[in-house]
Amino acid sequence: TNVFSENIMSVILGISLDHTSYLGTTIREIALEKSGIMKKGCPVFSAVKAQDAIEVIEKRAGELGCRIYTSKGGANIISSTAESTVFEYKEKQITLSSGAGYQVKNALKVLSSLEALKDRGIGVSDKAIPDAFALFKRPARFEVFSKDPYVIFDGGHNPECAEALTEDIKRIFPDKKLDLIVGVMADKDVLGICSILCPITNKVYTVKPQNPRAMDDKALAEIFGTLGINATPCGNFKNALKKWQENGRDDLLCVGSLYSYQEFKDEFSKG
């Protein structure tokens, strides 16, 4: 963002303990790094919830003379499936090609930021907004590969993502647990991610993504074991999908890292 000398608006969404080796080890440190996108006199849209982060952002905004805008209004969910969500926001009906509840929250942040832009004389037509959302697709985030059985990929890679994903799985599949293929980067909060996923877990197959930062599949299986979940280390996605097919092809969720996406997609497409 600092390539540009002038912004229309600076946008800061959620702040959590992620990428700590680059951004800092506390919420305040990470908020200070992220507030570096602010430009003098340029308005800021913030969807940050943590009070420590809010204080840092407000202080920096005051120093630069930036007005802060925040989210306003909620969504009335009209319908929701694994593949799509329809909601109403201030008499606008919006359709998303995703069943993920966190995408509704993201959409509300976008809608609020668009309203804030009106103060700068920048408007977006009422027709363009629902049209844009209807066309929007986000690969690797709650992406449905199959509906019979359900096969879903979500590249969420921290406890905050795992929490949101778990809530969606419980809502969409209220009476069942899913098989999981899990591959993570070793520098993440692996124990935190695994513990959050346990309540939605039926069988677990662990893999080691093709990345030097990836956690060994056997070590990952051992972490699930400490949480009372019997996990099968499979090495790679080919073996994990084979094990899954041999063990009944129940509804499947692949989770843990965006780095896994292409590997999983390639192997799944082979049938």
Disulfide bonds with the S-S distance in Angstrom:
none
